[in-house]
Amino acid sequence: MLISIIGYFIMHGIPLSGIPEIDDISYVEISNNILDVQARRFTDIEELEKAVYVTHFLSYNPGTPEMEEPINGRAYKWKSL
């Protein structure tokens, strides 16, 4: 079991953790430096759900060289308590 987990991390990367819950988010800004310089802001609950669900597919690949400038950016704005 441990060998298969290590193999998965080597092949696919480590899944991101610490993604906020949908109820805790007021809006999400997504930017893509190749398509458009300005970020798009999503505030509807359906769009927030999609942004959070898509984030679960992202992973971090340790040992890969860092790029000069990130292509995609994603910022979550927490609701004030």
Secondary structure in CASP SS format (residue, H / E / C, confidence):
PFRMAT SS
TARGET T0000
AUTHOR 0000-0000-0000
METHOD secondary structure of the structure
MODEL  1
M C 1.00
L H 1.00
I H 1.00
S H 1.00
I H 1.00
I H 1.00
G H 1.00
Y H 1.00
F H 1.00
I H 1.00
M H 1.00
H H 1.00
G C 1.00
I E 1.00
P E 1.00
L C 1.00
S C 1.00
G C 1.00
I C 1.00
P C 1.00
E C 1.00
I H 1.00
D H 1.00
D H 1.00
I E 1.00
S E 1.00
Y E 1.00
V E 1.00
E E 1.00
I E 1.00
S E 1.00
N E 1.00
N C 1.00
I C 1.00
L C 1.00
D E 1.00
V E 1.00
Q E 1.00
A E 1.00
R E 1.00
R E 1.00
F E 1.00
T C 1.00
D C 1.00
I H 1.00
E H 1.00
E H 1.00
L H 1.00
E H 1.00
K H 1.00
A H 1.00
V H 1.00
Y H 1.00
V H 1.00
T H 1.00
H C 1.00
F C 1.00
L C 1.00
S E 1.00
Y E 1.00
N C 1.00
P C 1.00
G C 1.00
T C 1.00
P C 1.00
E C 1.00
M C 1.00
E C 1.00
E C 1.00
P C 1.00
I C 1.00
N E 1.00
G E 1.00
R E 1.00
A E 1.00
Y E 1.00
K E 1.00
W E 1.00
K C 1.00
S C 1.00
L C 1.00
END
